[in-house]
Each structure stands twice: as C-alpha cells, then as structure tokens.
Amino acid sequence: MSSTKIIKQFANPKFFDLPLNKIKSKYLSFKYGFLSQNIETINPYIFICNKTTKLDHYFVENYIQSAHVFLKDIIIQKLNNNTLLEKDKQELLKNLKLLKTAMISVVIFPEKNYSIFGDSNFLPLSVTNFLKETSFDIKFLNLVGTYYSYPIWSKEFKRCNCYFNQQKTIKSIELENKSNKEVNELINSSMPSSASIYSKKYNINIRSNKRAEGVEQIIYYCVNCKHLFSVYSEFNCLKCKNCGTAIEFSNSGEILLSNEVGSLDDIKKLQFDALKNIEFTINPIITYNNIKFLSVLYLNSYKVLGDINIEIYADKIKFYKNSYNKEIMFNDLFSIDLDFNNIICLTLLSGEKIAFKGEHKENFYIIIDLFHIIKNNTKN
C-alpha cells in the first residue's frame, strides 16, 4: 500500500490537507531558487513554519521526506480567533493522536495571516494552548528567503535562494508542567525571526529587476521628508513625489540609499512610530475612489459587489457611493486581515465582515496601524 493511501486512512480531510506533489524539487530549484535539502525523521513531529508565501506548502513538502500532512488554514484561522467549536477541537485532537500513533507528522503554519513585512506574528493563547494539548514534540522549521520570492505586496514571483533552517525542538514533556502563559512565551520566543534578519545571515540573492514593485501598498511614509502617501515604486526603488529621493531594495534584501532605514523591519517601525505621533484633524487622511467592494464567501473567497469610495480617518473608515453610506469605527473592529491582491477584510466585533480590494496600488496597510494605535490607546 502506498504511503499516500496509508496517510488517507488516518488524516481526516475535515482537518488536514495531503502533500500536493504538484511542484517537484527540480522545477522549484530552476524557477524559484529552491535549494534541495531534506528532513528525515523517524519520530513524528508537529513542524511549525513561518507563513510567508503561497509556495510554502510546496517548499515544505519537498523538505520533509517522512510521512506528513498539513493542518488546514481554516482550522488555524478558527484557532486564532478562538472560534473552533469544542466538539471539533476534541475530534481534531483524537485524529492527531491517531496520526502520532501511525508515525505521521503534522505541518502547521500557526499564524492567521501571511507575513506582511516578513516578520512572524504573535501567536495567541488559543493557538499555543492547542499545540500543548496535541502531545506532539514540536520542531520549528524556518523558511528563509521565501518571503522575498513572493511577498504579499507583489504581483509576481521572483527567483530567490530559498533555504530552511531547523531551530529548536520542544519536547511535549517540557510543556506538561508549564502554565499556559509560560507555554505561550516559550513557543513565541521560538518562532522564526524576520526575513530582514535572515537576509543578513544567508545569501538571499533576489534575481529580479522589480524588487520594489508594489511595496507602496504597505509603505505609506517617506523616510526622508516624512510625508504620507507620497511614495511610489519603480523597478528596484521606492521613490518620493514630494522630495524626489529614493531608497533601493537590494538583491540581498537590504534597503540602500538611506541613512534612516536599512531593512523592512526598520520601515515598519519608523512609519508606525511617526503615525502614532501625528495629530490628525477631523478631515480624512486619504480618500480612495472606485474601490472594489467585496462579499466574503466561504474559505476566504470573495465576490465583487461593485465599486465603492472610502475615506480613511484617524478613528474610522467611511464607505459611500450614491445613496450608500456607512461608517465603521476602529473601536468596533475585532480584526483586520490583509491578503494577496491587495484585499483587506475587516471583521467587526459583531461578527460582520466587510472586504474591499484595491487595483491601483492603494495603501490599505495604514488601516492596520491606525487600528492598533486606537486599540492601544483604548487599553491605556
């Protein structure tokens, strides 16, 4: 009996995806810079991986040579939102016990969303508590370089050296006597570092002459003249219409031609700190016209409803077109998710979802920063 048939006997398709085997190592190496490396294990593990690109599954399944399955993204999202029904959770834990007995490993991308700036997101207690309950040993597998091959703000793949880096392993017995808070801190401290940090340790070598194309979808701040929404991308550079300066995205992943920043990590922090200290008026910060208004369907799929205009304020978003008019206060939001193709989905505390899509490099990332500023001020 083939290994795939054996895996199918133990992996409930309600919770798990099988390895796809659609892209082989030679093709990954030729087109995307995948460097063939193998992980061979006798004992089953939960492999924790950073969530960087749509190619993650293909890279990982070519790394891991032993039998394995992938925990579905929809399950991860429910764990992150703490919305997985208790009966489903217990059924999942029973299935994991069967997989462990059958010596089948489980690959988990525990972050709710793909990385926006290449860094790992903080895992909530709902996720780390679940990892503790699985009773698997946990091995951290860091994908290196994959972020630069297809970042969330890019419309095309780039050939880039992609590695994996095995870091620490946490034995399940180590977690048994720890509190939930201690487990959460230990797992989060073991998560992969940012893409910017890894680019300094490894030869990333991004082979593209469009390394900056689309990055203004997440960068809204000129690091030189401090203006908002004055930057635009052109080939390997992010330029400013206001002051005329440019910063270059090098093939090593570093930022050149700037005394202020040297990496995407630096830009993320700099623009957030600047935004936090701006005293906004009652006027909108920016207005975008003819944005695609979306209906949220099952499994993060969307349907276009029509065009909408949006105004982004310091404390709210206003949607309007013809007779339609709706305001959403940031304090009424539960979460904000930015996805590929510049799609952003707002989840209200009521559970209602509102999604929209920019097709002309509109910057929606500022909404995420404004949301965090409002939430932090509310807590204080």
N, C-alpha and C positions, 0 to 999 in steps of 0.2 A: 504494500500500500504506500502511495506517495506521501511525502511529508505534508503537502497541502491538504490531502484528504484527512490525515490524522489531525491537523490543526482544526479543520472544519468540524470535527467531532466534538471538540472541546470549547471552541470560541463561538459564543452566541452572537450572531450578526446584529442583534439589537444593540450590542455594546462595542463590538470590535470590527475593525477592517483588516482584511488579509493583505499581505505584501502584494503589490500590484505587478511587479516584474515586467513593467512595460518599457522601462528605460534601462538598458544594460550598461555595465561599467565602461565599456569601450566608447559608447556614444556619449555618456556623461563626461568622460575624460576629454573627448575630442571637442565637444561643443561648449561645455560649461567649466572645464578645468578641474573636474573631479579627480582627486588623487587616490587611486585604489589602495585601500587599507582594509584590513579585516579584523573583526572582533569575533573570536570564537570562545564560547562559554560552554561549560558542562552544566553548571547550575543555572536555574532560571533567575532572571533579574527583572525588576522594573527599570527600564532605561529612561532617564529624564533628559529631555533635549530642549534646547532653546528653540523658539518658534520664529523663524526668520523669513522663509520664502515658501512659495508653492512647491518648490522642489524638495523640501525637507524629507518627505516620505521616501522619495527615490534615492536620495543620498544615504539615508539611514539603512534602508533595506539592502543596499549594496555593501554597507559596512558590516552588518550583523549576519554572520554565517549560520548561526543556530536558529532553531525554530522560534518564530516570534509573530506577534500580532500588534496592531495599533489600536489604542483606545480612541473611540470616535470623538471628533471635535465637538459634537453636540453634547456629549456627556461632560466634557471638560467645561463647556460654557455653563452647563447647569450646575456643576460643582462650584465654579467661580461665583455664580450668582446665588448659590445656596438654594437652588430650586429643584434639585433632583429628589424625586419622591422617595420616602424612606423604604417603601417596598421594592422600588427599582434599585436602590442602593444595596439592599440586602441581597437581592438577586445577583447583582453585579459582583459583590464580594464572594458569593458562593461560586460564581463562574471563575473568578480569579483563583480561588482555591483549587478548582479542577485543573486550570492551566498550570499552576505551580506543580501539582502532582504529576502532570504529564510532561514536565520539564520544558514548558513553553514560556518564553519571556514576553513581556508586555512593554511596548514603547509608548511613552506618554509625553505629549507636548503640553505641559501643565498650564501654560499661560493662556488667558482667554483670547487674546488677540495677537496678530503678528507684530513683531517689533517695529516701531516707527522710526526710531533713531539708532537701532542696532543694539540697544541695551535690554536686559531682562526685566520683566515686570515683577512686582512684589506679589507673591502667592498668598492668598487669604487663608485663614484658619480652616475654612471649609475644604480646601484642597489638601493642605498638609495633614489635617486630621484623617482624611480619606487614605492618603498614602501610608500613614501609620497603620491603619486598620487592615490594609492588604496583607500584612505579614511577609511581604517580599523584601529581600535585600534590594537596596536602591543604588544603582550605578549612574553617575552623571556623565553624560556624553555631550560634549560641547562642539557644536558645529561652527567651524571657523572659516570665514571668508564667504559663506553662503549669503549673508546679508547683502554684500556688495554685488553679488551676481543678479539679484532681483529685489531691490528694496521696494517697499510698499509704495513709494512715490514715483517709481519708474514705470514706463510703459513697455520696456523691452528687457530681455535677458542680456547679461554681459558675461563674457568669458572671464573667469577669475579663479585663481587657485583656491580650491576648497579642501579643507582638512577636517579631521575630527580629533578631538583631544579628550582622552579619558582622564577624568579627575578622580575625586574621592569616591569611595563606596561606603554607604551607610548600612550596616547590618541591622536587620529588623530587631534583633535583641537589644541593640543600643537605644531603641526608641521606646521600649516597653515601659521603663520606669521614669520616662521624662514626661513632664506636663505638656499639654497641648501648645502652650506658649513656647516652651523650650524646643519642641519639635519644629514649630514654625520658624523659629530663629535659626535653628541648625540647617534646615532644608533651604531656606532663603539665602543663608550665607554660603551655601554650596552651589547655588545656581551660577550659570555661565556669566562671565564678565561681558562687557560691551564689545561690540565689533571694533570700536576705535582702539580699545586696549589691545585686542588680539592683533590688529593690523600692525602694531609696533613690534610684536613678537614673531610674526610669521611673514613670509614673502607672499603677500596677497596678489599683487600684480594684476590689476583690473585692466583687461585688454579691450578698451573702448575709447572712442573719442567723443562720447556723450555721457561722461561720468556724472555731470551735474543736471542733466536734463530732467526737469520736473520737480527738483528739490524745493522750489518756491511754494510747493503745496504744503510743506511742513515748516519752512523758514519764512517768517514774516517780518524780520528785523534786520536792518543793515548794521553790521558790527562796526562800521566806520562812522557814519553820520547819524546813527541812532534813529532813523526814520522807520515807520511802519509801512509795510506793503509797497516798498519802493524797489524791491529786488526782483530779478528775473534771471532765468537760467539760459545759458547759451553754450553748447558743447560741454567743455570741462569746467566752465566758470559760472559763478553766481555773481551777477553784476547789479549795480545800483543805478537807477534812473535819476536819483536825486544828486548824488555826489560824484558819480562816474567811476567809482572804484570797483575792483573785482577781487574775489577770492577764488583760488583754484582748487579743485578736487583732484588730488594727485592719484597716480595709479597704485600707490601704496595705501590709499585710504586716508591719508593725512590731508589737512587743509593748509594750503600755501598762500603766500602773498598777504598775510595778515599778522599784525602784532597782537591782536586781541584774542584770536582763537587758533587752535591747531587741530581740532577734531570736531566731529559732530556732537560729541558729548559736551564740548565747550559751548557750542552754539545753542544747544538745548537749554543749558543752564543760564547762559547770558541773556537770551531773549525772554525767558521766564522771569528772571530777576528784574529785568527792565520793565516788563509788562506789569509786574506786581507794584511798581513804584510810580506808575503813570496815574495822574489824576484826570479821569475822563469826565467829559461833560455829559449832558443828557442826550446829546446827538449820537447817532450810530457811529461806531468805529469804522465800519466799512459796509457797503451795500453791494450785493451781487444780484444781477438780473438774469432771468431766464435760466434758472437752475432746474434740473430735472427733479421733480417731486416723485417719490417712490412709495409704493406699497410694499411692506415687509411680508414676504411669504415664508414658507417653512424652510428650515436649514439655511438661513441667511441668503436666500434668493430674493430677488426684487422684481417688481413690475412698475414700469413708468406710468404715472398717472397723468402727467402733463408738466408744464413749466410753472415755476413759482419764483417770486422775488424774495430775497431775505435781507434783513438788516441785522447786523451783529452789534449788540450793545455790551457794556461792561457787565451787566447783570441779567441779560435776557437775549432772546432771539425772536425776531418778528417775521412772520411769513405773510405775504399778501400778494394778491393778483385779482383784478376785477373786484368782485364782491367778497372774495375770501380774505379773511383777516384773522390771524391767530398769533398770540404771544406765548412764549414758553420762558418762564423764569428759571435761571440756573439752579436755584434752590429747590425747584420742583423736579429736578432730574435725578435719576438713580445712577445712570452710567452713560458714557459716550464711547462709541466704537468707530474707529476709522479703519476702512478696509481698502483693498486694492481698487483701482479705477476711480479713486477719489470719491468713494461712497462713505458717508457718515450716517450713523444711526444713533438717534437719541432715545434712551429708554427712560420714561417718566416713573416717578415713584408709584403712580397708579398702575403701571404695567404697560401703558400705551407706548407704542413705538412710532417714531417719526424719522423717516430717512430721506436723504436727498443726495444728488450726485453733481459734481462739477466736471465740466468737459473742457474747460479752458484754463487749467492750472490754478483754479481758485484755491485760496488757502483756508481750509477749514480747521487746521490744527490749532489755530488761536482759540477756537471754541473750547478745546480740551483744556488749555492753560487757564482760560477765564473761569471755567467750571471749577478747577482745582483751587484757584485763588479764592473764589466765593465760598467754597466748602471749607477751606482752611480758616477763613475769616469768621465763618459761622461757628466753627468749633471753638475758636478763641473767644 
